[in-house]
Each structure stands twice: as C-alpha cells, then as structure tokens.
Amino acid sequence: MNEEAKKWMKKAEDDFENAEILLRNKKYDGAMFFSQQAAEKALKAISIEKFNRLRKIHDLVELGKDVNLDKNLLENAKELTMAYIYSRYPDAEEIKDLKKLSENLAEYSRRIVEWVKKSL
C-alpha cells in the first residue's frame, strides 16, 4: 500500500475507534460523525491506492461506486452519508431512537472499513 493510502487508512481506523468510544459513552452525535468519517477515509484510502488520486467529496455512495463497493455496502454508505447531516446540524430531522441509529451506523462503518482492509 502506498504511503498516502496508509495515512488515510490509519486515520479511518482512529476515527472508528473514536466512534466506538463515543458510542459506549452515550455521545451519539459524535459517534455518528466519527462512524461516517471512518468510512469516508477508508474509501478515500482505497481510492488513493487504486487511482493515485483523492476525490474531495463527502458522498460515500459516490466514493463507494468509484471502488466497486458491494451493493449492500453501498446501502450502508448511503445511510452513513446522512450521518454527516444528522450529527452536524441542529436543524436536521429529529431522530427518535438516536442510540439505535448510532449503533447501526457504527456497524455499517465497521463493515466498510473491514471491506477496504481486505481489498487493499
């Protein structure tokens, strides 16, 4: 793996660890944000490795399509893309079960990060 891709993958792993810590401590907004960030950075790592370029976008579906992410994982990527909005903007749609959503998003992020690790 090239050095730039390694840096992005390391950051993805760190962000996922932060998501887990925040989830355990019931800091759901932060957990959602770091889950999204972990998946985004992992997808950017594989894109850098494959194409030697970085797309500066936050849409995980687009990033996933670039690297042929599995169809089921693309659905997870779609949900994670929305996490960026849920977790950052106070006027976003209210979430009824923030804990459950945070847990689901962390799981989706884990799946994408693991897929990237296997694909690199």
N, C-alpha and C positions, 0 to 999 in steps of 0.2 A: 504494500500500500504506500502511495506517495506521502510525503511529509504533510502536505496541506490537508489531505483527506484524513490523516491520523489526528491532526489537531481538531478538526471538526467532529470526528468520532469521539474523541476524548471529551470534548465539551458536551456532546449529546449524552454520553454516559453520566457525566457530572450533573447535567440538568435532570436526568431521570432519577438519580439519587436524591436530588433536592425535592422532586415531586413526591417521592415516597416518604421522605421526612415530613414534609408539609401535610401530606395526607394523614399520616399517623398522629399528627398534632392538630388535626381538625382545622387546618388552614386551607380550606377547599379552593378558594380563588387562586392562591399561589400554586397549589398542587395542579390545578388545571393548566395554568400558564406554563409551568415547567414541563408538564406532560407534552403539551403542544411543542414547546421549544426543543425537547429531546428528539421528538420525531422529525421535526424540521431540520435540525442539524445533522441527524443521521442520514436523512435523504440527501442533504447537500453534500455530505461526505462521499456517498457513493456516486453522486453526480460528478463531483470533482475527480474521483478516481477513474470513472469511465470516460468522461468527456474533457477533462482538464479545464473545466470552467465552473464558475459559480453563478447560478441564477439568483438574483437578489429579489426574490418574491417570497411571500408567506403562505401561498396556497399549496397545501400539502398534496392535494389531488394532482395539480399540475406537476409538482416535483415528483410525485409517485409515477405518473404516466411517463415522465422522462426516462425513468429507470426500470420500467416494466414491472412495477409493483403489482403483486397479486390482486385480483379483483376484490376479494373480501377485505384485504388490507386497504384498498382504495376507499372502501366504505368507511373504514376506521379513520382514514386520513381526512375524509370529509367532515366527520364529527370533530376531530381534533382541530381542524381549521376554525371551526366555530368557537372552540375553547378560547381562542385568542380574543374574540369579542366578549364572550361571557366574563372572562377574567379581568379584562382591562377597562371596560366601560361601565360606569354606574347606571347608565340609562339603557343598558341591554335588557333583553327579555328576562323576566324574573324566572329563576329555576326553582321548582317546587322541592325537589329532593337533591340538594347540592352534594350531599355526601355520596349518594349512589352515582350521580353523574361523574363526580371526581374519581371514584373508583373505576368506573367504566373507562374513562379517558386514560387513566394510568395504565390500565390493561391494554388498551389499543396502542398506546405509546410503546409499551414493552414489546408487543408483537412486532411493531415496525422496526424498532431498534434491533431486535433479535434477527429479523429478516435481513436487515442491512449487514449485520455482522457476518451472517452466513454467506451473503452474496459478495462480500469484499474479498 
